[in-house]
Amino acid sequence: MSKIGKISISIPEKVKVALAGSILNIEGPLGKTTLNIDLNIFNLDIKDGKEISIKPKKTDQNTKRLWGMNRSLINNAVIGSSKGYEKTLELVGVGYRAALKGNKLNLQLGYSHEIDFDIPEGIKIVVEKQTTLKISGSNKQQVGSIASKLKTLRKIEPYKGKGIREKGQYVLKKEGKKK
């Protein structure tokens, strides 16, 4: 039995869930999401628009693996369309700053040039201070992916701790050269 798959998903009041064929439509205040669920393997029960449960038709090694993953994907879509997801990034370093220019994020990260990062659809980036970014959206995977791409533009340097990091991320600093 899947520990995660057994748990039913509660649907908030503002979110509407509908099953059309093998496509699950989730609509909420922050956006729409569609998920493709294999109904040959799983039974999907929507109880009065308040609860979703997913169960495999037969339990074997492959369905056990997919059960918890499908339940998590549905849960992430429900949470994303009601509350949304958010990540906060910090720019640590002298002269490191960010600014929004239209649909592009302009970053100065100590290179000889500025970096213009295109903001994709469905993602909202807010520059709180010049050194703090808030990435938010309804798709958990997309928010994490954008945060990861921004972090790779200037990786954390182990001696001084300069670079782009998530808020609250611990950086293990190395000891410098001894005389």
GUMINU-287601 format. One record per residue (C-alpha): residue in three letters; x, y, z. Coordinates in steps of 0.25 Angstrom, whole numbers, plus 2048, in hexadecimal, padded with zeros to 3 digits. Example, Ala and Ser with C-alpha at 12.3 -4.5 7.8 and 13.67 -1.06 7.14 Angstrom:
pt type:ALA px:831 py:7EE pz:81F
pt type:SER px:837 py:7FC pz:81D
! end
This chain:
pt type:MET px:800 py:800 pz:800
pt type:SER px:804 py:80E pz:7FD
pt type:LYS px:805 py:817 pz:809
pt type:ILE px:803 py:824 pz:801
pt type:GLY px:7F9 py:81E pz:7F8
pt type:LYS px:7EF py:819 pz:802
pt type:ILE px:7ED py:827 pz:807
pt type:SER px:7E1 py:82E pz:801
pt type:ILE px:7E2 py:83D pz:7FC
pt type:SER px:7D9 py:847 pz:802
pt type:ILE px:7D4 py:852 pz:7F8
pt type:PRO px:7D3 py:860 pz:7FC
pt type:GLU px:7C6 py:868 pz:7FA
pt type:LYS px:7CB py:871 pz:7EF
pt type:VAL px:7D1 py:865 pz:7E6
pt type:LYS px:7C8 py:85D pz:7DC
pt type:VAL px:7CD py:84F pz:7D8
pt type:ALA px:7C7 py:848 pz:7CC
pt type:LEU px:7CA py:83B pz:7C5
pt type:ALA px:7C8 py:83B pz:7B6
pt type:GLY px:7CD py:82D pz:7B0
pt type:SER px:7DB py:82B pz:7B5
pt type:ILE px:7DE py:83A pz:7B7
pt type:LEU px:7DC py:840 pz:7C5
pt type:ASN px:7D9 py:84F pz:7C4
pt type:ILE px:7DC py:857 pz:7D1
pt type:GLU px:7D7 py:866 pz:7D1
pt type:GLY px:7DA py:870 pz:7DC
pt type:PRO px:7DC py:87F pz:7DF
pt type:LEU px:7EB py:87E pz:7DB
pt type:GLY px:7E9 py:876 pz:7CE
pt type:LYS px:7E5 py:86A pz:7C6
pt type:THR px:7ED py:85C pz:7C6
pt type:THR px:7EA py:850 pz:7BE
pt type:LEU px:7F0 py:842 pz:7C2
pt type:ASN px:7F0 py:836 pz:7B9
pt type:ILE px:7ED py:82A pz:7C2
pt type:ASP px:7ED py:81B pz:7BD
pt type:LEU px:7DF py:816 pz:7C0
pt type:ASN px:7E4 py:808 pz:7BC
pt type:ILE px:7EC py:807 pz:7C8
pt type:PHE px:7E5 py:810 pz:7D2
pt type:ASN px:7D7 py:813 pz:7D8
pt type:LEU px:7D5 py:822 pz:7DA
pt type:ASP px:7C9 py:825 pz:7E4
pt type:ILE px:7C5 py:833 pz:7E6
pt type:LYS px:7BB py:834 pz:7F2
pt type:ASP px:7B1 py:840 pz:7F1
pt type:GLY px:7BC py:849 pz:7EC
pt type:LYS px:7C3 py:849 pz:7FA
pt type:GLU px:7CC py:83D pz:7F9
pt type:ILE px:7D4 py:835 pz:7EF
pt type:SER px:7DA py:827 pz:7F1
pt type:ILE px:7E2 py:81F pz:7E8
pt type:LYS px:7E3 py:810 pz:7E9
pt type:PRO px:7EA py:806 pz:7DF
pt type:LYS px:7E1 py:7FB pz:7D8
pt type:LYS px:7EC py:7F1 pz:7DB
pt type:THR px:7F8 py:7F2 pz:7E4
pt type:ASP px:805 py:7ED pz:7DF
pt type:GLN px:813 py:7F3 pz:7DF
pt type:ASN px:811 py:7FE pz:7D4
pt type:THR px:803 py:803 pz:7D9
pt type:LYS px:809 py:805 pz:7E7
pt type:ARG px:814 py:80E pz:7E1
pt type:LEU px:80A py:816 pz:7D9
pt type:TRP px:7FF py:817 pz:7E4
pt type:GLY px:806 py:821 pz:7ED
pt type:MET px:80C py:829 pz:7E2
pt type:ASN px:7FE py:82B pz:7DB
pt type:ARG px:7F8 py:82E pz:7E9
pt type:SER px:803 py:839 pz:7EB
pt type:LEU px:801 py:83F pz:7DD
pt type:ILE px:7F2 py:841 pz:7E0
pt type:ASN px:7F5 py:846 pz:7ED
pt type:ASN px:7FF py:850 pz:7E8
pt type:ALA px:7F5 py:855 pz:7DD
pt type:VAL px:7EA py:857 pz:7E7
pt type:ILE px:7F3 py:85F pz:7F1
pt type:GLY px:7F9 py:867 pz:7E5
pt type:SER px:7EC py:86B pz:7E0
pt type:SER px:7E7 py:86F pz:7EE
pt type:LYS px:7F3 py:875 pz:7F5
pt type:GLY px:7FE py:875 pz:7EB
pt type:TYR px:80D py:872 pz:7ED
pt type:GLU px:818 py:87C pz:7F1
pt type:LYS px:827 py:87C pz:7F2
pt type:THR px:830 py:887 pz:7F7
pt type:LEU px:83E py:889 pz:7F2
pt type:GLU px:849 py:892 pz:7F8
pt type:LEU px:855 py:898 pz:7F0
pt type:VAL px:861 py:898 pz:7F9
pt type:GLY px:86D py:8A0 pz:7F5
pt type:VAL px:872 py:8AE pz:7F3
pt type:GLY px:86B py:8B5 pz:7E7
pt type:TYR px:861 py:8A9 pz:7E5
pt type:ARG px:854 py:8AF pz:7E1
pt type:ALA px:847 py:8AC pz:7DA
pt type:ALA px:83C py:8B4 pz:7D3
pt type:LEU px:830 py:8B2 pz:7CA
pt type:LYS px:830 py:8B8 pz:7BC
pt type:GLY px:823 py:8B4 pz:7B6
pt type:ASN px:822 py:8A5 pz:7B4
pt type:LYS px:831 py:8A3 pz:7B7
pt type:LEU px:838 py:8A2 pz:7C4
pt type:ASN px:845 py:8AA pz:7C3
pt type:LEU px:850 py:8A4 pz:7CC
pt type:GLN px:85E py:8AA pz:7CF
pt type:LEU px:866 py:89F pz:7D5
pt type:GLY px:875 py:8A4 pz:7D5
pt type:TYR px:877 py:8A0 pz:7C6
pt type:SER px:87C py:8AA pz:7BC
pt type:HIS px:86D py:8AA pz:7B6
pt type:GLU px:85F py:8AA pz:7BB
pt type:ILE px:856 py:89E pz:7BA
pt type:ASP px:848 py:89F pz:7B4
pt type:PHE px:840 py:893 pz:7B9
pt type:ASP px:832 py:891 pz:7B1
pt type:ILE px:827 py:88F pz:7BB
pt type:PRO px:81E py:884 pz:7B5
pt type:GLU px:80F py:884 pz:7B5
pt type:GLY px:808 py:87F pz:7C2
pt type:ILE px:814 py:884 pz:7CB
pt type:LYS px:814 py:891 pz:7D2
pt type:ILE px:821 py:897 pz:7D8
pt type:VAL px:821 py:8A3 pz:7E2
pt type:VAL px:82E py:8AA pz:7E5
pt type:GLU px:82C py:8AE pz:7F4
pt type:LYS px:839 py:8B4 pz:7F6
pt type:GLN px:844 py:8B5 pz:7EC
pt type:THR px:84A py:8A8 pz:7F2
pt type:THR px:83D py:8A0 pz:7F5
pt type:LEU px:834 py:899 pz:7EB
pt type:LYS px:827 py:892 pz:7ED
pt type:ILE px:823 py:888 pz:7E2
pt type:SER px:814 py:884 pz:7E2
pt type:GLY px:80B py:87C pz:7DA
pt type:SER px:800 py:871 pz:7DA
pt type:ASN px:809 py:866 pz:7D4
pt type:LYS px:813 py:860 pz:7DF
pt type:GLN px:81C py:85A pz:7D5
pt type:GLN px:81D py:867 pz:7CC
pt type:VAL px:820 py:870 pz:7D9
pt type:GLY px:82B py:866 pz:7DD
pt type:SER px:831 py:865 pz:7CF
pt type:ILE px:832 py:875 pz:7CE
pt type:ALA px:838 py:876 pz:7DC
pt type:SER px:842 py:86B pz:7D8
pt type:LYS px:846 py:872 pz:7CB
pt type:LEU px:848 py:87F pz:7D2
pt type:LYS px:851 py:879 pz:7DC
pt type:THR px:85A py:873 pz:7D1
pt type:LEU px:85D py:881 pz:7CC
pt type:ARG px:866 py:883 pz:7D8
pt type:LYS px:868 py:877 pz:7E0
pt type:ILE px:86C py:879 pz:7EF
pt type:GLU px:87B py:87B pz:7F1
pt type:PRO px:880 py:872 pz:7FD
pt type:TYR px:88A py:87C pz:803
pt type:LYS px:882 py:889 pz:804
pt type:GLY px:874 py:884 pz:802
pt type:LYS px:871 py:88D pz:7F6
pt type:GLY px:867 py:889 pz:7EC
pt type:ILE px:858 py:886 pz:7EA
pt type:ARG px:851 py:87E pz:7F5
pt type:GLU px:844 py:87B pz:7FA
pt type:LYS px:83F py:882 pz:807
pt type:GLY px:844 py:87A pz:813
pt type:GLN px:84D py:871 pz:80B
pt type:TYR px:85A py:86D pz:813
pt type:VAL px:867 py:86F pz:80C
pt type:LEU px:873 py:867 pz:811
pt type:LYS px:87F py:870 pz:811
pt type:LYS px:88D py:86B pz:80F
pt type:GLU px:898 py:870 pz:817
pt type:GLY px:8A2 py:879 pz:80F
pt type:LYS px:8B1 py:878 pz:80C
pt type:LYS px:8BA py:878 pz:819
pt type:LYS px:8C7 py:87F pz:81A
! end
